[in-house]
């Protein structure tokens, strides 16, 4: 079946969690323009609850958030039998290798550093 967005046809619904309204709007614009359905969340805890109820095809988590950071949310999603197979992409202004290694250790499948381009985001999603 051909993909609506020209990328991975298995990825249609993406949950994005970022406590910055500006970042949520920007990511939503990038993803909806590419044909994805977006589920927005403002915190890691909200992302965990929405991932369980909505079962997105992919989750994008900011690291630094109030009410459950991205690391906590990633760990919880990967430990939960309902959500453990959903790919997680961490997105952060933290660009050092320790942060990337920690994200990977917690189960993140990819890591995007802010500032990013539309293409950076879409290429990471297309890789799944």
N, C-alpha and C positions, 0 to 999 in steps of 0.2 A: 504494500500500500504506500503510495507516495506521501511524503511529508508535506504538511501545509507550509512549513517554514523553510524547507530546503535543508534542514539539518537532520538530526536524529529523529526518526518518526516515533520512537518509543518515548520521547520526552515531549509532553504536551502541556502539562500543568506544573508550574513552578512556584514554590513557596519562597518568598523573600522576607528575611527578618533583618531589620535595621532600625535603630532608634532615631535615626535622622530622617525626618519627613522628606527632605531634599533628596537624599540617597534613594529612598523608597520610590519617589516619583521618577527619578532618573532611571533606575533599574526597571521599573514598570514600563516606562516608555521604550527602552531598548527591547525588552522581551515581548511586549504586545506588538510592536512594529514588526518583529520577526515572526509573529503568529502564535506566540505562546499565551496560555491563560495564566494569569498571575494571582496568587493569594498573598496579600501583604500581612506582615506581622510587625509589631513594634518592639518585641522583646524575645529573648530566648525562651522564656516560659510560655509565651503566647505561641511561638513557633512550634514548640513541642506538642501543645494541645491541638493546634491546627493540623500538624502533620499526622497525628493519630486519627483525627476525624475526617480529613479531606484526602489523605493518602496521595500527596503530590508525586510526580515522577522524578522530581529533583528538589533539593532544598539549598538555598543560598543564605548563609549566615554571616552577619557582621560579627566580629569578635567582641568589641567593646560596646556592651549594651547594659542598661539598667535592667533589673528584674530578670536575671538569668543571662549570663553572657553567652557568646557563641560557642565557646569551649564546652560549657556545661550542657548546652542544648545538643551539641554534636554527640557528646558522650551518652546522653540520655537516649537520643534517637538510635544510636548504634547498639545500645543495650536492650532496647525494646523490641521484642519479636515482631510486632506489627510494623515497625518502621526501619528495622536494621538494614534492609536491602535497598533503601532509598539513597541514591548518591547525594553526598553533601559537599558543597563548595563553600569554603571559607572566603570571606572578602574583608580586607582590612588595610589600614594604613601602616600596620606593623609589617615591615619588610625583612626583618632579620631571619636568619636560618633557624634559630631556636623556636620562634613562633610557628614557622612552617612545619618543623619537625614535630612539635607538640600537637598541632592540628592533625597531622598524619597519624600520629600515635593514637589519637582519640577516635580515628576512623574517617576523617575527612578524605575525600577522593581527589580534591583539587584545591588550589589556593590562588586567589586573585589579589594583587596589591593595588590599593588606591593611590593615586588616581588611575583609573582604567579607561580604556576606550570601549566603544560599543563592540568593536571586533574582538577585544580581549574576552569579554563576557560570552559572546556568541561562540567563539572558538572553543572555550572550555566546555560549554554545553554540548557542542557538536561532537566532542571527543567521547561522550558516553554512548 
